[in-house]
Amino acid sequence: MNLRYFAAATCRALTATKDGPSLYEVCDPLLLAPHSGDPHLSKFYQMALCNPALRALLRRAGLAELGEHGRLEALRSAILHARDDASPDWEAAGRPIADLLDTIVLGHPTPKPVLAAARVPKPAELDRVIRACGAHLLRSFRRNGFLPTYAAFNLIGDPDLRGREFLAALTGLNSRGYKNSTLLFNLARIFIARSQVGALVNPPWTGIAEPMWAPVQVRHRSAYYDAFFTEALLGFIETGLAAPHEIASARGAISEMVAFCLSTSREDVRSRDGSPFSVVTALAPAPHPRFSKFFAQIKQDLGFGIYVPDCDTTACSFSAATQAGSADPILDQPLLDFYAGYQVRAGRNEPLVTVPINDNIDFEGGIVTWIDNLAGERPFGNDLDPTLNLDVLEVSLRNLARWKVLENRERLDTVRRIIGFQRRLVESGAFSNPRSHIYYLPELYCAYFGRCFAAFQALPPEARKTIDPDGAFDVIRTHVLAYVLDEMLTAEINPFDAALALIALAHLGAELASFGPALACIVAQFGEGGRHGPFRAYEWNKMKTPTRILVGGPEVTSAFVLMGLALARKAMVKRR
């Protein structure tokens, strides 16, 4: 993608023929004029959707059907109810928007088939990339005092969030501020997707993981990210390619990041039976997330003031700390006892999932995402993501002996039920459907299953048999490998896709010849990041509500490429 594309797309958006009322003709009379209703709805509208650049682009984006007086008034009436009612009927308020959402056409990436085999890089070329990625991470840590990630808004939204899913989110979320942002972002999505603006904010790309080209990106820090940066630096040390001073720097960064995960980001909560537990929150209290003052205030004003702990960040933090050899007493807590209270059991606790936007999958046995804090707040409602459950399973396997899982029937049952959830997901084919996932790509699910499979394979044979008597891990491995080999690597990929493929292939014991396309992609694109790093920023994870918010960064891509190449290199050396 180049400047010519964006210039042409901008010109088309600014000169398009207007057909029907615009977003601002619908909302300005309701949300810019003084009123006695919910002030946050107006504040969100003014801050998020009324900036001059967006107004200029969307002023010609109209909807023809809103030219009908009854249709326009029904939409305005719904917004007024969301604004003025003390306890709005969110189903009714969202219905006119949901109907319009179903008129937009969005799709997931469909990469072109690869027609010719790429040149397989030489080992020295791979070592050069590993060293560059490791140096990039250490340089960034030294410069910033942490390894940053970035969040970027894609206002066209997620292809899987249509009218039905929008209403499920709107009615299932627990925070009025979050409902407000979901309502207005999804209203804006319609005007963007059905106009020339869509091509500007959502340009095409190569591969599956979306490049992060949004001009405004929010830099921040989270224990979730530190956990994976820890794994990457451990992998860098293990390659033997780090210089002595880099090893010392890496160990210092690992120590500091583990402390950030287990101490700075620690939060005390109560399990479902009332017993105390220490978990890890995704965003530690200020100033630790490292938001600028500007973005910290915007975050507060847009309705994201409260951020509760979550099961994923806790699992990944405990796993990284375990791999780093931490002796922090927090790791002695048998997390499975806590997670059992957040595990869905058919007929008993389905209401745990209040935002079932991926209810095409069977939730039975899965662990939900968000943890109630001590005040009982769960502002995002709750959802259930398959990849999160791989992280819970992986940390449980790493701590099998420490938590006495095999000796405790309840803990063993919790683990087996997660495995059953994953097996049904994969055997149904739903794991490869983006709609099945809340925060991740199916391709990332494959890589994370590889991590989980490696932890499983590291256990003694008798332990593996007790945990998985029916061979579910082997069944899942077969399906995941087939997807990576037959779907991912037969089409065009970008470096982030390639890194995910390598992580899966290496952990799952694929033939070395299958590494070729991913290795070739990484070496060919090495240097694409320019002054920001060896590679560009790509989508690592995302939010589907209130709109599509991508998280990643150049450091994230370096970390995943480093992990993928380190694993591939280890496999090649072992089988040479």
Secondary structure as UniProt FT lines:
FT   HELIX           3..15
FT   HELIX           23..31
FT   HELIX           39..44
FT   HELIX           45..49
FT   HELIX           52..58
FT   TURN            59..60
FT   HELIX           64..67
FT   HELIX           69..84
FT   HELIX           90..101
FT   TURN            102..103
FT   HELIX           123..144
FT   STRAND          149..154
FT   TURN            155..156
FT   TURN            159..160
FT   HELIX           163..172
FT   HELIX           176..193
FT   HELIX           197..201
FT   STRAND          217..220
FT   HELIX           223..239
FT   HELIX           244..259
FT   HELIX           260..264
FT   STRAND          266..270
FT   TURN            272..273
FT   STRAND          276..281
FT   TURN            286..289
FT   HELIX           293..301
FT   TURN            302..303
FT   STRAND          309..310
FT   HELIX           311..323
FT   TURN            324..325
FT   HELIX           329..332
FT   HELIX           335..339
FT   HELIX           340..342
FT   TURN            346..348
FT   HELIX           350..352
FT   TURN            357..360
FT   TURN            364..365
FT   TURN            374..375
FT   TURN            379..380
FT   HELIX           386..398
FT   TURN            399..407
FT   HELIX           409..427
FT   TURN            428..429
FT   HELIX           430..432
FT   HELIX           434..436
FT   HELIX           442..457
FT   HELIX           461..467
FT   TURN            469..470
FT   HELIX           472..483
FT   HELIX           484..488
FT   TURN            489..490
FT   HELIX           495..507
FT   TURN            508..509
FT   HELIX           512..515
FT   HELIX           516..525
FT   TURN            526..529
FT   HELIX           530..532
FT   STRAND          541..543
FT   STRAND          548..552
FT   HELIX           554..575
//
